């Protein structure tokens, strides 16, 4: 929006040529998102309190969490707004990848909003039943896959699957790419959702993952860097870097309010939108396998739940962890909440660095 305006005026003001550069607009998007979150955040939180949009707490969770009852939730609406608005201002709205990713963020946020609304209205920690939530996620994942296949038909997306480290083997999947896309999107949304249980945990891990994905997006869209590192060149992905910058800024701003003790929680509207968005970016830049390492802590959180439930059913009542997801296990071992969060962030940073390091191993 503003980019088109400034570029149209570059003959009058030559310095406006800066707006042609992806890196410059990515920085602007990140700064705009951060400032927008910090400026409107307090009023947004007051509004949630006024309408009594409080977080219901699970009665079977750690006892220390009962004090968090009533803390404003649905803060994901702030994250979505702070990501979309800077992208509209500084991004190229003619880019199909940018439009698709923004639509994905809003759509998955819609599922989360419905879930949060039902929780708040019922004053209970259960919203949508699990089957309904999964159904909606698979439907949106299928719709995303359909759009991607349409992009492929126009030559704007490759249906080859690229693997980390391997630089020559890239099998063509064709229509079989669709179920793979759906699996990635549903897995990512639920993994982020399961990690959203401690003050600052999920948003901090998302900030780390989003920063790594933004770097990968820039590399995938850059002709020289992608060729040097032997990764798939995705020309349309370059503009997606601006969206990534906005997402990083929005996460950083939200962390200001979500750090312990949290003034607001992201809710499912935040967790599902962030999980779906990161999956969408990874798929579009042909780095969907790296979503498992970029978001390594999210994956461990999800696996801890699957392992706990499976073992509990198989042994008729025995447990692997004191409580799942994994962060609750460490809480019950006696770790303070802040220590769990910071140590999980450290693990997230290690996973992110490892993901970036695989680029050089090709």
C-alpha positions as CSV (number, residue, x, y, z in Angstrom):
1,X,0.0,0.0,0.0
2,X,2.5,2.6,1.2
3,X,5.2,0.9,-0.8
4,X,3.4,1.6,-4.1
5,X,2.8,5.2,-3.0
6,X,6.5,5.8,-2.2
7,X,7.8,4.1,-5.3
8,X,5.4,6.2,-7.5
9,X,7.1,9.3,-6.0
10,X,10.7,8.2,-6.4
11,X,11.2,10.5,-9.3
12,X,10.5,13.4,-7.0
13,X,12.3,11.9,-4.0
14,X,15.1,9.6,-5.2
15,X,15.7,8.2,-1.7
16,X,12.3,6.5,-2.0
17,X,14.0,3.9,-4.2
18,X,14.9,2.2,-0.8
19,X,11.4,0.8,-0.8
20,X,12.3,-1.5,-3.7
21,X,14.5,-3.5,-1.3
22,X,13.0,-6.5,0.5
23,X,15.4,-6.1,3.5
24,X,14.4,-2.5,4.1
25,X,10.7,-3.2,3.9
26,X,11.1,-6.3,6.1
27,X,12.7,-4.1,8.8
28,X,9.9,-1.5,8.5
29,X,7.3,-4.2,8.8
30,X,8.9,-5.6,11.9
31,X,9.2,-2.2,13.5
32,X,5.7,-1.2,12.6
33,X,4.3,-4.5,14.0
34,X,6.3,-4.0,17.3
35,X,5.1,-0.4,17.8
36,X,1.6,-1.3,16.8
37,X,1.4,-4.0,19.4
38,X,2.9,-1.9,22.2
39,X,0.7,1.1,21.4
40,X,-2.7,-0.7,21.1
41,X,-1.9,-3.5,23.5
42,X,-2.9,-1.8,26.8
43,X,-6.2,-0.6,25.4
44,X,-6.8,-4.0,23.9
45,X,-6.2,-5.7,27.2
46,X,-8.5,-3.2,29.0
47,X,-11.2,-4.0,26.5
48,X,-10.9,-7.7,27.1
49,X,-11.2,-7.1,30.9
50,X,-14.2,-4.9,30.4
51,X,-16.0,-7.6,28.4
52,X,-14.8,-10.2,30.9
53,X,-13.0,-12.3,28.3
54,X,-11.1,-14.3,30.9
55,X,-9.0,-17.5,30.5
56,X,-10.7,-20.6,32.1
57,X,-8.1,-22.8,33.8
58,X,-8.1,-26.6,33.6
59,X,-9.0,-28.1,37.0
60,X,-6.7,-31.1,36.3
61,X,-3.7,-28.9,35.6
62,X,-0.9,-27.8,38.1
63,X,-2.4,-26.2,41.2
64,X,-0.2,-23.1,40.8
65,X,-2.1,-22.2,37.6
66,X,-5.4,-21.7,39.4
67,X,-4.3,-18.1,40.3
68,X,-4.3,-17.3,36.5
69,X,-8.1,-17.8,36.3
70,X,-9.7,-14.8,34.6
71,X,-6.6,-13.4,33.0
72,X,-7.7,-11.9,29.6
73,X,-7.4,-14.2,26.7
74,X,-7.9,-14.1,22.9
75,X,-4.7,-12.0,22.7
76,X,-4.1,-13.7,19.4
77,X,-6.3,-11.1,17.8
78,X,-3.7,-8.6,18.7
79,X,-1.0,-10.7,17.1
80,X,-3.0,-11.2,13.9
81,X,-3.7,-7.5,13.6
82,X,-0.1,-6.5,14.3
83,X,1.1,-8.9,11.6
84,X,-1.5,-8.2,8.9
85,X,-1.5,-4.4,9.0
86,X,2.3,-3.9,8.5
87,X,2.1,-6.5,5.7
88,X,-0.6,-4.5,4.0
89,X,1.4,-1.3,4.4
90,X,4.9,-2.5,3.3
91,X,4.2,-5.7,1.3
92,X,3.4,-6.3,-2.3
93,X,-0.3,-7.2,-2.3
94,X,0.0,-8.5,-5.8
95,X,2.1,-11.4,-4.5
96,X,0.1,-14.6,-4.3
97,X,2.2,-16.1,-1.5
98,X,1.6,-13.0,0.7
99,X,-2.1,-13.1,0.1
100,X,-2.3,-16.8,0.7
101,X,-0.3,-16.7,4.0
102,X,-2.4,-13.8,5.4
103,X,-5.6,-15.6,4.5
104,X,-4.3,-18.8,6.2
105,X,-3.4,-16.8,9.4
106,X,-6.9,-15.3,9.5
107,X,-8.7,-18.6,8.7
108,X,-6.9,-20.7,11.4
109,X,-7.4,-17.8,13.8
110,X,-11.1,-18.1,13.0
111,X,-11.2,-21.7,14.3
112,X,-9.3,-20.6,17.4
113,X,-11.7,-17.7,18.0
114,X,-14.7,-20.0,17.9
115,X,-13.0,-22.3,20.4
116,X,-12.0,-19.4,22.7
117,X,-15.5,-17.8,22.4
118,X,-17.1,-21.1,23.5
119,X,-14.7,-21.4,26.5
120,X,-15.4,-17.9,27.6
121,X,-19.2,-18.2,27.2
122,X,-19.4,-21.5,29.1
123,X,-16.7,-20.4,31.6
124,X,-15.1,-23.7,31.1
125,X,-11.7,-24.8,29.8
126,X,-13.3,-27.0,27.1
127,X,-14.4,-25.3,23.9
128,X,-14.8,-27.0,20.6
129,X,-14.8,-30.8,20.9
130,X,-11.5,-32.3,19.6
131,X,-13.2,-34.0,16.6
132,X,-14.8,-30.7,15.4
133,X,-11.5,-28.8,15.8
134,X,-9.6,-31.4,13.9
135,X,-12.2,-31.5,11.1
136,X,-12.0,-27.7,10.7
137,X,-8.2,-27.9,10.6
138,X,-8.1,-30.6,8.0
139,X,-10.7,-28.7,5.9
140,X,-8.6,-25.5,6.0
141,X,-5.4,-27.6,5.3
142,X,-7.2,-29.2,2.3
143,X,-8.3,-25.8,1.0
144,X,-4.7,-24.5,1.4
145,X,-3.4,-27.6,-0.5
146,X,-6.0,-27.0,-3.3
147,X,-4.8,-23.4,-3.7
148,X,-1.2,-24.6,-3.8
149,X,-2.0,-27.1,-6.5
150,X,-3.6,-24.2,-8.5
151,X,-0.4,-22.2,-8.1
152,X,1.6,-25.2,-9.3
153,X,-0.6,-25.5,-12.4
154,X,0.3,-21.9,-13.2
155,X,4.0,-22.6,-12.6
156,X,4.2,-20.7,-9.3
157,X,4.9,-23.7,-7.1
158,X,6.9,-26.8,-7.5
159,X,5.3,-30.2,-6.6
160,X,8.8,-31.7,-6.0
161,X,9.6,-32.5,-2.4
162,X,13.0,-31.2,-1.2
163,X,14.8,-32.8,1.8
164,X,17.3,-31.2,4.2
165,X,21.0,-32.1,3.5
166,X,20.1,-33.9,0.2
167,X,20.7,-31.6,-2.7
168,X,20.0,-33.8,-5.7
169,X,17.1,-36.0,-4.8
170,X,13.8,-34.2,-5.1
171,X,10.9,-36.6,-6.1
172,X,7.9,-35.2,-7.9
173,X,4.7,-35.9,-5.9
174,X,2.0,-34.3,-8.0
175,X,-1.4,-34.5,-6.4
176,X,0.0,-36.6,-3.6
177,X,1.5,-33.3,-2.3
178,X,-2.0,-32.4,-0.9
179,X,-2.2,-34.9,2.0
180,X,1.4,-34.1,2.9
181,X,0.4,-30.4,3.1
182,X,-2.6,-31.2,5.2
183,X,-0.5,-33.3,7.6
184,X,2.0,-30.5,8.1
185,X,-0.6,-27.8,8.7
186,X,-2.6,-29.8,11.2
187,X,0.5,-31.0,13.0
188,X,1.9,-27.5,13.3
189,X,-1.3,-25.9,14.6
190,X,-1.8,-28.5,17.3
191,X,1.8,-28.5,18.3
192,X,1.8,-24.8,19.0
193,X,-1.5,-25.1,20.8
194,X,-0.2,-27.7,23.1
195,X,2.9,-25.6,24.0
196,X,0.7,-22.7,25.0
197,X,0.5,-23.4,28.7
198,X,3.1,-21.2,30.5
199,X,3.5,-17.4,30.5
200,X,5.6,-16.4,27.5
201,X,6.4,-20.0,26.4
202,X,4.5,-20.4,23.2
203,X,5.0,-16.8,21.9
204,X,8.7,-16.9,22.7
205,X,9.2,-20.1,20.9
206,X,7.1,-18.7,18.0
207,X,9.3,-15.6,17.9
208,X,12.4,-17.8,17.6
209,X,10.9,-20.1,14.9
210,X,9.5,-17.1,13.0
211,X,12.9,-15.4,12.9
212,X,14.5,-18.6,11.5
213,X,11.7,-19.0,8.9
214,X,12.1,-15.4,7.9
215,X,15.8,-16.0,7.2
216,X,15.0,-19.2,5.2
217,X,12.3,-17.3,3.3
218,X,14.8,-14.6,2.3
219,X,17.3,-17.2,1.2
220,X,14.7,-19.1,-0.8
221,X,13.7,-16.0,-2.7
222,X,17.3,-14.8,-3.4
223,X,18.8,-16.1,-6.6
224,X,22.4,-16.0,-5.5
225,X,22.0,-17.4,-1.9
226,X,19.6,-20.2,-2.9
227,X,22.0,-21.3,-5.7
228,X,25.0,-21.1,-3.4
229,X,23.3,-23.2,-0.7
230,X,21.7,-25.6,-3.1
231,X,18.1,-25.1,-2.0
232,X,15.0,-24.6,-4.1
233,X,14.7,-21.2,-5.6
234,X,11.2,-19.8,-5.0
235,X,11.0,-16.3,-6.6
236,X,7.6,-15.4,-5.1
237,X,8.9,-16.2,-1.6
238,X,11.1,-13.1,-1.6
239,X,8.1,-10.9,-0.8
240,X,7.0,-13.3,1.9
241,X,10.0,-12.1,3.9
242,X,8.1,-8.8,4.6
243,X,5.3,-10.9,6.2
244,X,7.9,-12.8,8.2
245,X,9.4,-9.5,9.5
246,X,5.9,-8.4,10.6
247,X,5.3,-11.7,12.3
248,X,8.6,-11.4,14.3
249,X,7.7,-7.8,15.4
250,X,4.2,-8.8,16.4
251,X,5.5,-11.8,18.5
252,X,8.1,-9.6,20.2
253,X,5.5,-7.0,21.0
254,X,3.1,-9.6,22.4
255,X,5.8,-11.1,24.5
256,X,6.0,-7.7,26.3
257,X,2.4,-8.4,27.7
258,X,2.6,-12.2,27.8
259,X,5.8,-12.5,29.9
260,X,5.4,-13.7,33.5
261,X,3.2,-12.7,35.1
262,X,1.1,-12.6,31.9
263,X,-1.3,-9.7,31.4
264,X,-3.0,-11.5,28.5
265,X,-3.0,-14.9,26.9
266,X,-3.0,-15.6,23.2
267,X,-5.7,-18.2,23.4
268,X,-6.5,-20.7,20.6
269,X,-7.1,-17.8,18.2
270,X,-3.3,-17.1,18.6
271,X,-2.0,-20.6,18.9
272,X,-3.9,-22.0,15.9
273,X,-3.2,-18.9,13.7
274,X,0.5,-19.0,14.5
275,X,0.9,-22.7,13.9
276,X,-1.0,-22.6,10.6
277,X,1.0,-19.5,9.5
278,X,4.4,-21.1,10.2
279,X,3.4,-24.3,8.4
280,X,2.1,-22.2,5.4
281,X,5.4,-20.3,5.1
282,X,7.5,-23.5,5.4
283,X,5.5,-25.2,2.7
284,X,5.6,-22.3,0.3
285,X,9.4,-21.9,0.6
286,X,9.8,-25.7,0.1
287,X,11.3,-26.2,3.5
288,X,8.5,-28.1,5.2
289,X,10.8,-30.7,6.6
290,X,12.7,-28.0,8.5
291,X,9.4,-27.1,10.3
292,X,10.1,-30.1,12.5
293,X,13.5,-28.7,13.6
294,X,12.8,-25.0,13.5
295,X,9.9,-25.7,15.8
296,X,11.6,-28.6,17.6
297,X,10.3,-27.8,21.0
298,X,6.8,-27.6,19.7
299,X,7.2,-31.1,18.3
300,X,8.6,-32.4,21.6
301,X,5.6,-31.0,23.4
302,X,3.2,-32.7,20.9
303,X,5.1,-36.0,21.1
304,X,5.0,-35.9,24.9
305,X,1.2,-35.8,24.8
306,X,1.0,-38.6,22.2
307,X,3.4,-40.8,24.2
308,X,1.6,-40.1,27.5
309,X,-1.9,-40.9,26.1
310,X,-0.7,-44.0,24.2
311,X,1.3,-45.4,27.2
312,X,-1.6,-44.6,29.6
313,X,-4.0,-46.6,27.4
314,X,-1.6,-49.5,26.8
315,X,-0.7,-49.9,30.4
316,X,-4.2,-49.1,31.8
317,X,-3.2,-46.2,33.9
318,X,0.6,-45.9,34.0
319,X,2.3,-42.6,32.9
320,X,5.6,-41.7,31.2
321,X,5.5,-38.1,32.5
322,X,4.1,-36.7,35.6
323,X,1.9,-34.6,33.4
324,X,1.8,-33.7,29.7
325,X,2.5,-31.6,27.7
326,X,6.2,-31.7,28.6
327,X,6.4,-28.3,30.3
328,X,4.0,-29.4,33.0
329,X,6.2,-32.4,33.7
330,X,9.1,-30.1,34.6
331,X,6.8,-27.9,36.6
332,X,5.8,-30.9,38.8
333,X,9.5,-31.8,39.1
334,X,9.8,-28.5,41.0
335,X,11.2,-26.2,38.3
336,X,9.8,-22.6,38.7
337,X,7.7,-21.5,35.7
338,X,10.1,-18.9,34.6
339,X,13.0,-21.4,34.6
340,X,11.0,-23.8,32.4
341,X,10.1,-21.1,30.0
342,X,13.7,-19.7,29.6
343,X,15.2,-23.2,29.3
344,X,12.7,-24.2,26.6
345,X,13.5,-20.9,24.8
346,X,17.2,-21.9,24.9
347,X,16.3,-25.3,23.4
348,X,14.2,-23.5,20.8
349,X,17.3,-21.4,19.8
350,X,19.4,-24.5,19.5
351,X,16.9,-26.1,17.2
352,X,16.7,-22.9,15.1
353,X,20.5,-22.7,14.7
354,X,20.6,-26.4,13.8
355,X,17.9,-25.8,11.1
356,X,19.9,-23.0,9.6
357,X,23.1,-25.1,9.8
358,X,21.6,-27.8,7.6
359,X,21.6,-25.3,4.7
360,X,25.4,-25.5,4.6
361,X,25.4,-29.3,4.8
362,X,23.8,-29.7,1.4
